[in-house]
Amino acid sequence: MSIDLDMKEIHDIFFEESEEGIDVMESGLLGLEPGNADPELINTIFRAAHSIKGGAATFGFTAISEFTHGVETLLDQLRSNQRAVSEDLIEVLLGAVDCVRGMLAALKDDAELDLNSVTECQEKINALLGSTSVSATPESAAESNEIVALGSGVKVWDIEFRPDANIFKTGNEPVRIFRELESLGKLHVVAELSGDTEFDSVDPESCYCGWFLELEADVDAGAIEAAFEWVKEQCELKIHCRNLQADVTADTGAVESANTVAQLEPPKSESNVAKPAAAPAAASRDSGSIRVNIDKIDALLNLVGELVITQSMLARFGEDGGERGAKSGLRDGLMVLERHTRELQESAMQIRMLPISSSFSRFKRLVRDISSKLGKKVELVLSGEDTELDKTVLEKMSDPLVHLVRNSLDHGIEMPEQRLAAGKPEVGTLKLSAYHEGGSIVIEVEDDGAGLNAKRIHQIAIERGVVSETEQLSEEQIHHLIFQPGFSTAEAVSDLSGRGVGMDVVRRNIADLGGRIDIHSEQGKGSCLKIRLPLTLAILDGQLVRVGDDVYIFSLRSIVETVLVPPNQIKRLAGGSVVYRLREDYIPVVRLRERFNLNCSAPRKTYLESDGELMVVVESDGKRLGLFVDELLDQQQVVIKSLEENYMPVTGLAGATILGDGNVAMIIDVPGLVRDAGDAKANDSNAA
Amino acid sequence: MTSEYSNSPDDQLSAGDANQYLTFVLNGEEYGVEILRVQGIQGWDTVTPIPNSPDFVLGVMNLRGAIVPIIDLRKRFNMEAIPHGPTTVIIVVKVESADKPRTIGMVVDGVSEVYRLDDANIQALPEVGAGGVSSDYVKGLSTVDEKMLILLNIDKLFSGNELNHDAPAHMAKTA
C-alpha cells in the first residue's frame, strides 16, 4: 500500500528531527548551571522539547508526546521563572532526554522498550511537578475501531469520524482524508455539528464538527484506516460494514496510559487488517544523512552558478564559429570550465567532511555522568574541535573514543582524596584534542591521573603468559602490553570498563581505518593516548610559499610566525647545524632548498638591504623550527592527496595537492622536519 | 592539448586485445607495452619535482585529479638526454606491483604503432642486454617488418623497489 510507504518516509523524517532535537536538549541541559537560568538556553531546550512533543502527537506516538509533555511543563516553569535551575532538576531532565531517546529508538527499531526506566523517570518528573498524574492518561481515550474482516465485492462502509477539538492545531485537514477516501470509491459525506456551541465562544482554531461518511468501495478496513492514519490518535473513529452480518470488533489499542509500551508498538487488530505504518525495515543502518555547514552548500551553489555561466559563454563561442577572437575566447572558456569543474569536485568532497566537534560534544555528557557515578571530579577540556574528518572515519572513531574516555575516567583519574594526597588539584583534567600532523589527523585523549603502573602491567602480563618472565621490556613496551587481547589491570571489574575487552578492540578498530594508536604514560602524572588517522580525504588550511621554482604548502596551523632574518643572525655550529636566535630561544634552521636538494634556476630571494631572508617559524610537538622560503603566496584550503598512492612516501612531505591552475604542489610535513631537526641536534638547541 | 587514447583495462576485452602492443620510440629503438596497460597518452605538461627523488623521476603531474609520478625512460635506461621535442609524449600506464596497482607516466620520444603479436612471435631475450635495458625488464623480443621490437615488463620496471633511490644499481650493463 503506497500510503504505508509514504508514512514510513515521513516517520523517518520525524525520527531524524527528533533525534536532532534530543541532541539540542541534551547539550542545552549540559550548559545549564544551577542558579543560573540563561533564558535563551532554556528557550532553546523548551523549543526542542516542544517540537518533539508536537511531532510525536501528530504521528500518534502518544507515549512520547505524553512523556514529553511533562518535560515541557517543567521547562515551561523554568522559562517563566516559577522554578529555579537545580542540580536535581538537570539530572531528571537529562534522564528524561535519555528516556525519550530510548523510546524513539524502540519505535524506530520496532523493539521492546525498557518500561521501568520510563516509568521511573515519569515518576521523577511527576514528583517534581508535584502531581502524580501529569496528563498521563488522556480521558476521552480509547477509540475503538470496529473493523470488519476481509471480504470481496463492493461493500458499503459507514464511517463515523469525530475528531478532537484540537485536530487543526496539529496540521491535519479532514478534507484531505475525505479526498483520500474518495479515491477508493464512491463517497458520501454528512457533517454534523456538535449542538452545545455558542457562536460567540467559538474558537476558530478548534473543530466542532463530526462527520458521517458512506463509502461504496471494494476495500478492506485497513485501507480506510490508513486514510485516518495521521489523525487516529485524535479522533473517535468507527468503521462499520453494512454488507456483513456481524461486526468483528477489534480494539486497536491505540491510546492507553502514557506509561505502557503498548502504543509504542504499532496498533494491531485481531484480523491483522490494520497494517502498522512504521515498518521495521532499515532500522539498524548508520545514519544515512549528513548535516552540512551552510557555507559549504553556498560555495557549491556558487560554483554551479559559475559553471552555468561558463557553459553559456562556451555555447556562444561555439555558435560564432570561425569569427575572429572566437578561438582564444573558447580556449579561455575551456580553462575556466576546467577550473570550475575541479573546484566543484573539491567542494563536493568537502561536504563529506565534518568537524570533529559533533563527536567531541557527546563527551561532555559522558564525562559528567561517569564522573558523578564514580564520585570523581573531572573537568573536560576540548581543543581542535573544528578539525575536519571524513564522515565515515568520524563515525567509526566514535566507539573507540568512548572507550578511551571511559578508561581514563575509570582507571586514570583518581578519587579526589587520592589526588589531594598526591599533591594534585582535586579536579582532574581530561583533555580531548584533534589536529593535523604529518599527513595524519591526530586525536589525543590525555588525563592527569595516575598513569600506567608499569610494574603491575608487567606482572600481570607474566601471569597471563603474554610475556615470559625473563624477557626484558622497556617501559614503553610494557605500556603497549595493554593493547593485548584479554588484558585488564582493573582491580575490580566495573560496569564501565575493566573487562579486558577494550584496548585490543580499540586498537583493531583504529587499525581498520588505517591508523594507529600510541600511549605515553608516566606513573603518577597521567597518560596520553594518541590516535593517528590517515587523511585520504582531509582538507588542510594551507599557506602557499615559493621555494626556488616551486610552490610548497605549509599547514597554516603549524606556522607560528614569519620573520625577516638578516644574514649575520644565523649561527653555524660545529657539526654543521644552523641555529637562529629568535628572541630568547635558539631554534634550529633548515634551508628548504638544501633539504630538498632543489636544483632551481630562480635566484634566492632576498629582503632588507643586506641580503636578508624570509623565514617561516613552525612548531610541532612544542618544538620550533625555522624554515627559509623565498616568498609567501596565498592562503587557501587544499585537498590533501597521497603521494604514496602512485609513488611512495617522501620524507619531509605530507602529500601533495592540486592547485587552482591544475599544477601539483607539495605539502610540507612540518612535524617530520621538526623531528629530523631535533634528532640531528637535540643537544644544541631546544625551544621547548 | 591533451590527446587521449584511452583503452582502460576495465573494458570488455576480446582475446585479440590481449596480444596487442603499443610501441614507442626511445633513442632510435622501438619498444612495446601491452595495450591493455595503457591508460592514455598525454602531451607534455608542467611537472612538479619531488624533492630527493632519483633523477629519472621527473616529478608528479595532475592527471584528472590523481597525482601521478612521471618517469623519464631515457634517464631510467641511462640514455643520453635530449630536449623535449614536438613528438615527446607521456604514456600513462597501469602497473601491477606486489602491493597495489599504480598509475605511472613514462616520457618517451614518440609513440609509434599498435601491433598484434602472437605469443609464438615473441622470443625470449638472449643473454646479452638489449639496447640499453637490463634483461630483467624485458618480456621478450619480436620482429615486425624486419624491425625489432623490445617488449617491456613494466611491472618489474616500475615496481616499488625500482622507484627507490637505490634503483640505478640494477641498471643497464651495456651501452
Boltz contact constraints between the chains, C-beta under 6 A:
constraints:
  - contact:
      token1: [A, 596]
      token2: [B, 51]
      max_distance: 6.0
  - contact:
      token1: [A, 597]
      token2: [B, 52]
      max_distance: 6.0
  - contact:
      token1: [A, 641]
      token2: [B, 67]
      max_distance: 6.0
  - contact:
      token1: [A, 646]
      token2: [B, 68]
      max_distance: 6.0
  - contact:
      token1: [A, 646]
      token2: [B, 69]
      max_distance: 6.0
  - contact:
      token1: [A, 646]
      token2: [B, 102]
      max_distance: 6.0
  - contact:
      token1: [A, 646]
      token2: [B, 103]
      max_distance: 6.0
  - contact:
      token1: [A, 647]
      token2: [B, 69]
      max_distance: 6.0
  - contact:
      token1: [A, 650]
      token2: [B, 50]
      max_distance: 6.0
  - contact:
      token1: [A, 656]
      token2: [B, 67]
      max_distance: 6.0
  - contact:
      token1: [A, 658]
      token2: [B, 62]
      max_distance: 6.0
  - contact:
      token1: [A, 662]
      token2: [B, 62]
      max_distance: 6.0
  - contact:
      token1: [A, 663]
      token2: [B, 46]
      max_distance: 6.0
  - contact:
      token1: [A, 664]
      token2: [B, 48]
      max_distance: 6.0
  - contact:
      token1: [A, 664]
      token2: [B, 60]
      max_distance: 6.0
  - contact:
      token1: [A, 664]
      token2: [B, 62]
      max_distance: 6.0
  - contact:
      token1: [A, 664]
      token2: [B, 67]
      max_distance: 6.0
